[in-house]
Amino acid sequence: MVRFLQGRAGLMRHMSGVAAGYLMSVTLVRVLPEAVEQGGERMALWAVAGFFLIHLLEHGISPHFHYGEESHTHSGSAITGVIALVGLSLHSFMDGMSITAAMRTHSGLGLMVFAGVLLHRIPEGATISSIFLVRGFGNRKSIIAAGILALAALLGSMSQEYMNIKLGPVLGLTGGLGLYVACSDLLPEAQKEKGWKSTASLLVGILIFIAILSLAPHQHHGA
């Protein structure tokens, strides 16, 4: 995937725009209202905490992190690649928790959150793999790094069964995570495309959300 995306920065930016449009839409229309419904207005504070936490993971723990790394050849030591993997693995763990929490609402939200995670997994997986490539780890270790992110997401989804965290706080964190990734990671990459192209990709993401919304309306189990 990374080799395919090399030299195709425009394609990567369009993918980022679509993911940004979808993720922003599902967060504002479904995730945050569901969090408040599950736990009250204080869940907005959990959203703020999620927003800050993702910033910390990506720019406090992971040095010089940004989406779209696959189109660059930044120099750096091997340890910076490992630190980036740690930060993104924690992010992936939270994604897994988000999917399980959304499914437990029995409101059709699980499908929407899963689609949002899937859309931003593509540029994120390509990013960590390319970071490993430019740090000299080679193809095999770059693929393993992407696999670790997938494993972290799986562990995050399983953790909901053992940690028994209330849905409201998890969905609040999910909302903060979604807004940050959409507006700070993905959209700035899409906006590097000149003219109307970034607007078009953003609109496609919004339309995908509207289509899924029509298939999975807000309806609680037993309602």
Protein Blocks (a to p, Z undefined) as FASTA:
>chain_A
ZZmmgoplmlmmmmmmmmmmmmmmmmmmmmmmmmmmmnojklmmmmmmmmmmmmmmmmmm
mghiaehklmpccdcdfklmmmmmmmmmmmmmmmmmmmmmmmmnonopmmmmmmmmmmmm
mmmmmmmmmmmmmnonojmlmmmmmmmmmmmmmmmmmmmmmnopafklmmmmmmmmmmmm
mmmmmmmmmmmpghjllmmmmmmmmmmmmmmmmmmccddehZZ
